Amino acid sequence: MKRQKRDRTTTLFNRGFQAGLSGKSRDNCPVNTSDLRSHWMSGWRQGREAHWNGMEGVSAIQSDPALH
C-alpha cells in the first residue's frame, strides 16, 4: 500500500509548533517564501503559547486540535 504524502503546509505548521514548544526563536524558521512561512509561524505561535501554559511534549500535542 502506498503512503500518502502529507500536505507541506501541515508539515510546516507541525515543525513550527515543535520549535515553539521547545522554546526556540522564531528566527529559526527554515522557510523564505511568505505564504509557507506563515504556516510555520502560526505553528510556532501556538507552540509558544502551549510552552507558556506549562505544557510539554505529548500533552501539548494532544491538547492542540489543529494538529489532528
C-alpha positions in Angstrom: 0.0 0.0 0.0 1.3 3.4 -0.9 1.9 6.0 1.8 0.1 9.3 1.1 2.3 12.4 1.2 1.4 15.0 3.8 0.5 18.5 2.8 3.5 20.7 3.1 1.6 23.4 5.0 0.6 20.8 7.6 4.2 19.7 8.0 5.5 23.2 8.3 2.8 24.0 10.9 3.8 20.9 13.0 7.5 21.7 12.8 6.8 25.3 13.8 4.7 24.0 16.7 7.5 21.8 17.9 10.1 24.6 17.6 7.8 26.9 19.6 7.1 24.3 22.2 10.8 23.7 22.7 11.4 27.4 23.2 13.3 28.1 20.0 13.4 31.5 18.5 11.2 32.4 15.5 14.3 33.4 13.7 15.0 29.7 13.2 12.2 29.5 10.6 13.6 27.5 7.7 11.2 28.9 5.1 11.8 32.0 3.0 8.6 32.3 1.0 5.9 34.3 2.8 2.9 32.0 2.2 4.7 28.9 3.6 6.5 30.9 6.3 3.1 32.0 7.7 2.1 28.3 8.3 5.4 27.7 10.2 5.0 31.0 12.2 1.4 30.1 13.1 2.5 26.7 14.5 5.4 28.4 16.3 3.0 30.9 18.0 0.7 28.1 19.1 3.7 26.1 20.4 5.0 29.1 22.3 1.6 29.6 23.9 1.5 25.9 24.9 5.0 26.3 26.3 4.0 29.4 28.3 0.9 27.5 29.7 3.3 24.8 31.0 2.5 22.1 28.5 5.3 19.8 27.4 5.8 17.0 24.9 2.9 14.7 24.1 0.4 16.5 26.4 0.8 19.7 24.4 0.4 17.9 21.1 -2.6 16.0 22.2 -4.4 19.1 23.5 -4.0 21.1 20.2 -6.9 20.3 17.8 -5.0 21.9 14.9 -2.5 19.1 15.0 -5.1 16.3 14.4 
